[in-house]
Amino acid sequence: MGCGQWVYVKDEKVIQIEGDPDSAISRGRPCPKGSASEQLVNAPNRQTKILYRAPRATEWQPLELDTAIDMIADRFVESRRNGWQDLDKKGRRLRRTMGIASLGGATLDNEENYLI
């Protein structure tokens, strides 16, 4: 979300979220998504474990965080390598990859970011 928040935690659980009155963006008024953040983090059905479904597999399997990060890093490096453009057609130096794109913003939720 794009609003400033004060998050109160007790016994390792978020118990209250309020708008931050010192936020230059929202001046203490949470946005609709910010107003629902406590419900989001405390939802009983919230997924808290990393799951992986291998290509052509029909079942999800749990994955350790370090394994997942290594898999992502390997794929990122491979995409960078495979999409690398050193020079354009006129011989000008580019030094870029066309194999990686990024989009993000405060108005996108976790599911939208995953799909993107």
C-alpha positions as CSV (number, residue, x, y, z in Angstrom):
1,M,0.0,0.0,0.0
2,G,1.0,3.6,-0.4
3,C,-0.2,5.0,3.0
4,G,2.1,5.4,6.0
5,Q,1.3,3.1,8.8
6,W,2.0,2.4,12.5
7,V,2.0,-1.3,13.1
8,Y,1.6,-2.6,16.6
9,V,2.8,-6.0,17.5
10,K,2.3,-8.1,20.7
11,D,3.6,-11.6,21.3
12,E,4.9,-11.7,17.7
13,K,1.4,-11.0,16.2
14,V,0.2,-7.8,14.5
15,I,-2.6,-6.5,16.8
16,Q,-3.3,-3.1,15.3
17,I,-2.5,-0.9,12.3
18,E,-3.1,2.8,12.2
19,G,-2.4,5.6,9.8
20,D,0.8,7.5,10.4
21,P,-0.1,11.2,11.1
22,D,3.4,12.2,10.1
23,S,3.2,10.6,6.6
24,A,3.5,13.2,3.9
25,I,1.6,10.9,1.6
26,S,-1.5,9.9,3.6
27,R,-1.3,12.2,6.7
28,G,-2.8,9.6,9.0
29,R,-5.5,8.4,6.7
30,P,-4.9,4.8,5.6
31,C,-5.8,3.9,2.0
32,P,-8.4,1.1,1.5
33,K,-5.7,-1.6,1.2
34,G,-3.9,-0.1,4.3
35,S,-7.1,-0.3,6.2
36,A,-7.3,-4.0,5.5
37,S,-3.6,-4.9,6.2
38,E,-4.2,-6.3,9.7
39,Q,-6.8,-8.7,8.3
40,L,-4.3,-9.6,5.5
41,V,-1.4,-10.5,7.8
42,N,-3.6,-12.3,10.3
43,A,-5.9,-14.2,7.9
44,P,-6.2,-17.8,9.1
45,N,-5.8,-19.1,5.5
46,R,-2.7,-17.0,4.7
47,Q,0.0,-19.1,3.0
48,T,3.2,-18.9,5.2
49,K,5.3,-21.7,3.6
50,I,7.1,-21.7,0.3
51,L,5.6,-24.1,-2.1
52,Y,7.0,-25.2,-5.5
53,R,5.3,-27.1,-8.4
54,A,7.9,-28.5,-10.7
55,P,7.2,-28.3,-14.5
56,R,4.4,-30.8,-15.5
57,A,3.9,-31.8,-11.8
58,T,0.4,-31.9,-10.5
59,E,1.3,-31.4,-6.8
60,W,2.9,-28.6,-4.8
61,Q,5.8,-29.5,-2.6
62,P,7.3,-27.5,0.3
63,L,10.6,-25.9,-0.3
64,E,13.3,-24.5,2.0
65,L,13.9,-20.7,1.8
66,D,17.6,-21.1,0.9
67,T,16.7,-23.6,-1.9
68,A,14.0,-21.3,-3.3
69,I,16.4,-18.3,-3.3
70,D,19.1,-20.3,-5.0
71,M,16.6,-21.4,-7.7
72,I,15.4,-17.9,-8.3
73,A,19.0,-16.5,-8.5
74,D,20.0,-19.2,-11.0
75,R,17.0,-18.5,-13.2
76,F,17.6,-14.7,-13.0
77,V,21.3,-15.1,-14.0
78,E,20.3,-17.5,-16.8
79,S,17.7,-15.0,-18.1
80,R,20.1,-12.2,-18.0
81,R,22.7,-14.2,-19.9
82,N,20.2,-15.4,-22.5
83,G,18.8,-12.0,-23.2
84,W,22.0,-10.0,-23.1
85,Q,22.5,-7.3,-25.7
86,D,26.0,-5.9,-25.8
87,L,25.7,-3.8,-29.0
88,D,22.9,-2.5,-31.2
89,K,22.7,-2.9,-35.0
90,K,24.8,0.3,-35.4
91,G,27.5,-1.0,-33.1
92,R,26.6,1.3,-30.1
93,R,27.2,-0.2,-26.7
94,L,24.0,-1.2,-24.9
95,R,25.1,-3.5,-22.0
96,R,21.5,-4.5,-21.2
97,T,19.3,-7.6,-21.0
98,M,15.9,-8.0,-22.6
99,G,15.3,-11.2,-20.6
100,I,14.2,-9.5,-17.3
101,A,11.5,-7.0,-16.6
102,S,10.1,-5.5,-13.4
103,L,6.9,-3.9,-12.5
104,G,5.8,-2.9,-9.0
105,G,3.8,-0.4,-7.1
106,A,2.0,0.2,-3.9
107,T,-1.4,-0.5,-5.5
108,L,-0.5,-4.1,-6.6
109,D,-1.2,-6.9,-4.3
110,N,0.9,-10.1,-3.7
111,E,-1.1,-12.1,-6.2
112,E,-0.8,-9.5,-9.0
113,N,3.0,-9.2,-8.4
114,Y,3.3,-13.0,-8.6
115,L,1.4,-13.1,-11.9
116,I,3.5,-10.3,-13.4
